[in-house]
Amino acid sequence: MNGWPKNADGTTDWDAVFDAPENGLIPLIKQASTLDALRTIAGLVIERLFTRKKDGPYRSAYSAALDTLLPLDGLEEGKNFDTALSEVVALFATIREERKRKAAEYISRKKAEEEAKESEPTDEERRDEPTEHPNVVEFPDGDPVAENEQEEPEEVSETDAAVVGRLFAEAFMRYYQVRLRAFRAGFDSSVFKGGKAPFILSEEFEGKFLKILNQHFLPVLTERNYGLMHRATETPPDKREAFFENVFTNKKHRQEVWSRWQLAWEDVLMERNIPPKPEGKEEKGGLLGSLGKLAQKKQPSWKKNEMTLPEWKEQVKEIKAHNRKLEKLWAKLTEEGETYDPPEKPDMTTLKELFGRSPEAIANQRKAIRQIFEQGGNFAQAFDAYMRKTRAIDASLLATCYERPDIFFGKNAQLYTVMSGYDDSSRDKIFRLTWRYHGERAKRERRAIA
């Protein structure tokens, strides 16, 4: 965040950043009225607080702490929204105090160095010492060395349109991120046992996909949401983050973005066809060309004028450039990762329609699937009844198979028993991912008990 208020010694005034009544981070968080809104706002603030190269471990650790306070499958019994809000506020108060302590250490060390030396200290000497975060977060690889106050990014003056576009992009990517993470909540990469994860359950793919969203899709989506962007530029600067938070939590506004998201998706990923070449020769310039135009039969006002040959050539050039760019994008999207299997073209619908899913709905869907298989009895019939009243069940079923293999596989071939109720076409269409990754195991178990 550029342009933060400063103390007289040049360090950031963290009390103002976090607690200012009008635009402080904590008052902003307190504006949330639902768990989804609280999770979205707090997540965005963490992303914005830790933007520097060496902030990655802090960003991941505090995001994990936030996920613990606000689990996707609902609050633990006995805890209400006000309690959860208080805990999130306490987390950010801890971050504030840590930032203040580090700033004070930096000033103290700088003063001591200046007293000991007449020359300026080197950059290496100015670096902060590693810090600990007791009782808040743990860093698996040890505490990172944080950069000091003087290493904050230079302030860059942005136009209102640029600021609004950036805030919209950050909110949109966070919106997608929490939905991708909802599928792998409850288990980690160890379940893949050295193999590769399906793309939808991969942290590596999540990072790659969010980067592609930012580079290729968001410029188009921002342009299509010109009305929304205009309203955002007219919003006071300190209210813009809350404005976009409302866009993604308010059903009416979210529906507005959803309809444009579908169009933007097609704009980016759909191959364009070259139109038929217009009949006739190229227009001649000068007097002869003008006389030729006058001699043409006048078209009715309702009839669209045919493209001229130069216009057609220009359009062909644009279409070919788009299709070349599209080919490279497809290659990037479907490129195999180090730790994941890439999506195939039919899987793109799953990624596009993630916009219409809430993390709570994903968590509840996985919970319902677990309960159906745990209860035993006629689980196949219960699953079929549930499948028919829910939607987009495949990714949730896939994730739950990895989370709880004990209830899907075994001597009773539970997954196969359920899948045998659907023909090959249905399995390929409705359970595409689940059958791709678990179908062979399910068939082996069935053969073993046949």
Backbone hydrogen bonds, N-H to C=O, Kabsch-Sander energy under -0.5 kcal/mol:
donor,donor_aa,acceptor,acceptor_aa,energy
7,N,11,T,-3.4
10,G,7,N,-1.7
13,D,5,P,-2.9
14,W,12,T,-1.5
17,V,13,D,-2.2
18,F,14,W,-2.4
19,D,15,D,-2.8
20,A,16,A,-1.8
24,G,20,A,-2.7
25,L,17,V,-2.1
26,I,18,F,-2.6
28,L,24,G,-1.7
29,I,25,L,-2.3
30,K,26,I,-2.2
31,Q,27,P,-0.6
31,Q,28,L,-1.1
32,A,29,I,-1.6
38,L,34,T,-2.6
39,R,35,L,-2.8
40,T,36,D,-2.3
41,I,37,A,-2.9
42,A,38,L,-2.4
43,G,39,R,-2.0
44,L,40,T,-2.2
45,V,41,I,-2.4
46,I,42,A,-2.1
47,E,43,G,-2.2
48,R,44,L,-2.2
49,L,45,V,-2.2
50,F,46,I,-1.8
51,T,49,L,-0.7
55,D,52,R,-1.9
56,G,53,K,-0.8
59,R,55,D,-2.9
60,S,56,G,-2.7
61,A,57,P,-2.5
62,Y,58,Y,-2.8
63,S,59,R,-2.0
64,A,60,S,-2.2
65,A,61,A,-2.2
66,L,62,Y,-2.2
67,D,63,S,-2.3
68,T,64,A,-1.8
69,L,65,A,-1.8
70,L,66,L,-2.3
74,G,71,P,-1.4
79,K,76,E,-2.0
84,A,80,N,-2.1
85,L,81,F,-2.8
86,S,82,D,-2.2
87,E,83,T,-2.0
88,V,84,A,-2.2
89,V,85,L,-2.7
90,A,86,S,-2.2
91,L,87,E,-1.9
92,F,88,V,-2.0
93,A,89,V,-2.0
94,T,90,A,-2.0
95,I,91,L,-1.8
96,R,92,F,-2.3
97,E,93,A,-2.4
98,E,94,T,-2.2
99,R,95,I,-2.4
100,K,96,R,-2.3
101,R,97,E,-2.5
102,K,98,E,-2.3
103,A,99,R,-2.1
104,A,100,K,-2.4
105,E,101,R,-2.3
106,Y,102,K,-2.1
107,I,103,A,-2.2
108,S,104,A,-2.5
109,R,105,E,-2.6
110,K,106,Y,-2.5
111,K,107,I,-2.4
112,A,108,S,-2.1
113,E,109,R,-2.4
114,E,110,K,-2.2
115,E,111,K,-1.9
116,A,112,A,-1.7
117,K,113,E,-2.0
126,R,122,T,-1.2
127,R,123,D,-0.6
127,R,124,E,-0.8
128,D,146,A,-1.0
131,T,144,P,-0.7
136,V,133,H,-1.6
137,V,133,H,-1.3
142,G,139,F,-1.7
146,A,144,P,-0.8
151,E,148,N,-1.8
152,E,149,E,-1.4
163,V,159,T,-2.5
164,V,160,D,-2.7
165,G,161,A,-2.4
166,R,162,A,-2.3
167,L,163,V,-2.6
168,F,164,V,-2.4
169,A,165,G,-2.2
170,E,166,R,-2.5
171,A,167,L,-2.3
172,F,168,F,-2.6
173,M,169,A,-2.5
174,R,170,E,-2.2
175,Y,171,A,-2.1
176,Y,172,F,-2.0
177,Q,173,M,-2.7
178,V,174,R,-2.2
179,R,175,Y,-0.8
180,L,176,Y,-2.2
181,R,177,Q,-2.4
182,A,178,V,-1.1
183,F,179,R,-0.7
183,F,180,L,-0.9
184,R,180,L,-0.6
184,R,181,R,-0.5
185,A,181,R,-0.6
187,F,184,R,-1.4
191,V,188,D,-1.8
192,F,189,S,-1.8
193,K,190,S,-1.5
195,G,192,F,-2.5
197,A,339,T,-2.6
199,F,341,D,-0.9
201,L,198,P,-2.1
202,S,199,F,-1.7
206,E,202,S,-1.9
207,G,203,E,-1.9
208,K,204,E,-1.9
209,F,205,F,-3.3
210,L,206,E,-2.4
211,K,207,G,-1.6
212,I,208,K,-2.1
213,L,209,F,-2.7
214,N,210,L,-2.2
215,Q,211,K,-2.2
216,H,212,I,-2.9
217,F,212,I,-0.9
217,F,213,L,-0.9
218,L,213,L,-2.9
221,L,217,F,-2.7
222,T,218,L,-3.1
223,E,219,P,-1.6
224,R,220,V,-2.1
225,N,221,L,-1.6
226,Y,223,E,-0.9
229,M,225,N,-2.6
230,H,226,Y,-2.2
231,R,227,G,-2.1
232,A,228,L,-2.1
233,T,229,M,-2.1
234,E,230,H,-1.2
235,T,232,A,-1.1
239,K,236,P,-2.4
240,R,237,P,-1.0
243,F,239,K,-2.0
244,F,240,R,-2.3
245,E,241,E,-2.2
246,N,242,A,-2.2
247,V,243,F,-1.6
248,F,244,F,-1.7
249,T,245,E,-0.9
250,N,246,N,-2.5
251,K,249,T,-0.6
254,R,250,N,-2.9
255,Q,251,K,-2.1
256,E,252,K,-1.4
257,V,253,H,-1.9
258,W,254,R,-2.5
259,S,255,Q,-2.1
260,R,256,E,-1.3
261,W,257,V,-2.5
262,Q,258,W,-2.0
263,L,259,S,-1.2
264,A,260,R,-2.7
265,W,261,W,-2.5
266,E,262,Q,-1.7
267,D,263,L,-2.5
268,V,264,A,-2.1
269,L,265,W,-2.7
270,M,266,E,-1.9
271,E,269,L,-0.5
289,G,285,G,-1.1
290,S,286,G,-1.7
291,L,287,L,-2.6
292,G,288,L,-2.1
293,K,289,G,-1.9
294,L,290,S,-1.9
295,A,291,L,-1.7
296,Q,292,G,-0.8
296,Q,293,K,-0.8
303,K,300,P,-1.3
312,W,308,T,-2.5
313,K,309,L,-2.5
314,E,310,P,-2.0
315,Q,311,E,-2.2
316,V,312,W,-2.7
317,K,313,K,-2.1
318,E,314,E,-1.9
319,I,315,Q,-2.7
320,K,316,V,-2.5
321,A,317,K,-1.9
322,H,318,E,-2.3
323,N,319,I,-2.6
324,R,320,K,-2.1
325,K,321,A,-2.1
326,L,322,H,-2.5
327,E,323,N,-2.1
328,K,324,R,-1.7
329,L,325,K,-2.1
330,W,326,L,-2.8
331,A,327,E,-1.9
332,K,328,K,-1.9
333,L,329,L,-2.8
334,T,330,W,-2.4
335,E,332,K,-0.8
337,G,340,Y,-1.5
341,D,197,A,-2.9
347,D,344,E,-1.6
348,M,345,K,-1.7
349,T,346,P,-0.9
350,T,347,D,-0.6
351,L,347,D,-1.5
352,K,348,M,-2.7
353,E,349,T,-2.7
354,L,350,T,-0.5
354,L,351,L,-0.7
355,F,352,K,-1.3
356,G,353,E,-1.1
357,R,354,L,-1.8
362,I,358,S,-2.1
363,A,359,P,-2.4
364,N,360,E,-2.7
365,Q,361,A,-2.2
366,R,362,I,-2.3
367,K,363,A,-2.1
368,A,364,N,-2.4
369,I,365,Q,-2.1
370,R,366,R,-2.3
371,Q,367,K,-2.3
372,I,368,A,-2.0
373,F,369,I,-1.9
374,E,370,R,-2.5
375,Q,371,Q,-1.8
376,G,373,F,-0.6
379,F,377,G,-1.9
382,A,378,N,-1.9
383,F,379,F,-2.8
384,D,380,A,-2.2
385,A,381,Q,-2.2
386,Y,382,A,-2.2
387,M,383,F,-3.1
388,R,384,D,-1.6
389,K,385,A,-0.6
389,K,386,Y,-1.1
390,T,386,Y,-0.9
397,L,393,I,-2.5
398,L,394,D,-2.8
399,A,395,A,-2.4
400,T,396,S,-2.2
401,C,397,L,-1.9
402,Y,398,L,-1.3
403,E,399,A,-2.1
404,R,400,T,-2.9
407,I,404,R,-1.5
408,F,405,P,-1.0
409,F,405,P,-2.3
413,A,410,G,-1.9
415,L,408,F,-2.8
417,T,413,A,-2.6
418,V,414,Q,-1.9
419,M,415,L,-2.8
420,S,416,Y,-2.4
421,G,418,V,-1.4
422,Y,419,M,-2.0
427,R,423,D,-2.5
428,D,424,D,-2.4
429,K,425,S,-1.7
430,I,426,S,-3.5
431,F,426,S,-0.8
431,F,427,R,-1.0
435,W,431,F,-2.6
436,R,432,R,-1.5
437,Y,433,L,-2.1
438,H,434,T,-2.3
439,G,435,W,-1.5
442,A,438,H,-2.2
443,K,439,G,-2.4
444,R,440,E,-2.3
445,E,441,R,-2.2
446,R,442,A,-1.7
447,R,443,K,-2.3
448,A,444,R,-2.0
449,I,445,E,-1.2
450,A,446,R,-0.7
